[in-house]
Amino acid sequence: MSLRRPSLAELRAIANKLNMSFSNQELENYLELMEGNFQAYDQLDQMDECVPELKYPRSSIFWPSPQENPLNSWYVKSEIKGSSSGKLNKKSVVLKDNISVAGVPMMNGASTLRGYTPNIDATIVTRILDASGIILGKANCEYFCLSGGSHTCANGPIHNPWRKGFIAGGSSSGCSVIVSSREADMAIGCDQGGSIRIPSSFCGTYGMKPTFGLVPYTGIMPIEATLDYTGPITNNVFDNALLLEVIAGFDDLDPRQRNPLTEIYSQSLNQDIQKLRIGTLREGFLLENMEPDVAKKVSEAAERLKKLGATIEEVSIPEHISAMAIWTPIILEGLQMQMMHGNATGFNWKGFYDTNLLLEHANWRKHADDLSPTLKLSMLVGEYSLQNFSGYYYAKAQNLSRILTEAYNHAFNHYDLLLMPTLPIKAKPIPPKDSPLSLVIQRAFEMISNTAPFNVTGHPAMTIPCGLSDGLPIGMMLVAPKWKESSIYTAAYNFEQSGDWRSF
């Protein structure tokens, strides 16, 4: 196939968009001179695509009926078996539906991607199968992952397993529901502002956002490359540590990684908690919408850790309060440039480019009115800032992110972990279909003030269920220095073994 050449009218339209002025003769001259470049494109078109090799066969791919999917947590079911033996020992795993699995449909919660089927396995999919995991399918998620609620998915709202009609959290909504409902042993979620930890907190599961770059993102549809994370969601600490062991480590196809430091995390569970110094983050308890029962349960969880032998002290990091001002331009302008203008790919980085996804996702422009309200709002803000301020606020926020990171690092000179409520609230009702736009937006972003800062700084953070209030789960978040997931697992495991969190 040869590249279609532009007409003179098309070339003039391009020149106008680039603020260039040409006479007709000049434009014709440029068009002639472009031919040599176009011939290189023709040659490239004849070359075979370079994609990762598939190692395991696919079978039994189907959509569950409403009766089989009462909480709307599943998108598609499968049974993909990997190696006959390995660390996961045939444990079942469900994947967030922005993770590519060859031959298994993927829509990332979005109507504009419905009907797309990837032709590759994400790196973490291969690692799970190599470790003898069984992939049971894909979980519904929020529309292009732009919501901490569970009400924007094009397939309909995902319900909380503890109370139907309430949000399950997002954007890895279905993952936490399926694990909490014991329909799968483990799940892989993704997190740009809390999307592993939010649904885990609302659903009573263990959700780990690892250190930035610890787990490769290759083959996963991104939002913003400096905020992208993927990690495990489980019903217990051991499974969480085990799954992280399997998926962590260097992948030369992901430029987000820079010499990641891995450990055998399951060996950290029985370490002595008495050696841990934990700082309860004062500002993490002072959010404007902090519910008293949430703060109380998390404070009681801190006291439980103290009784187990950890040193517990209050610490103040004033920069935590302003962290959202840094995260916001990065996510909004970054997603607009990479996920939307860049067709889920963007430019100027080394790694694997999913060209099939790029072409499929580019069709969003033909159906922009169908995008979710949360995505539309994010795009409008991001595009306005890009057009009027030329990326200044994105760049300034990235520069200030280093100061924010150092503020937490300074605290880690004195403490092994920071402790705070994962979320300031318990799960809220799913907005009705006729809800005002303001409620749809509020329900999507009202819970992220403690989770989003650590997407900016890169520190690992995990939510641990620590009690129920009014029959709904509450999560405690532990944050560690970079590459110190083992310290989180030590504290989390000791806490887990101290009793049934549902009775706390």
Buried (B, 14 or more C-beta within 10 A) or exposed (E): EEBEEBEEEEBBEEBEEEEEEBEEEEBEEBBEEEEEEBEEEEEEEEEEEEBBEBEBEBEEBEEBEEEEBEBBBBBBBBBBBBBEEBBBEBBBBBBBBBBBBBBBBBBBBBBBBBEBBBBBBBBBBBBBBBBBBBBBBBBBBBBBBBBBBBBBBBBBBBBBBBBEEBBBBBBBBBBBBBBBBEBBBBBBBBBBBBBBBBBBBBBBBBBBBBBBBBBBBBBBBBBBBBBBBBBBBBBBBBBBBBBBBBBBBBBEBBBBBEEBEBBEBBEBBEBEBEEBBBBBBBBBBBBEEBBEBBBBBBBBBBEBBBEBEBBBEEBEBEBBBEBBEBBBBBBBBBBBBBBBBBBBBBEEEEBBBBBBBBEBBBEBEEEEEBBBBBBBBBBEBBBEBBEEBEBEBBBBBBEBBEEBBEBBBEBBEEBBBBBBBBBBBBBBBBBEEEBEEEBBBBBBBBBBBBBBBBBBBBBBBBBBBBBBBEEBBBBBBBBBBBBBBBBBBBBBBBBBEBEEBEEB
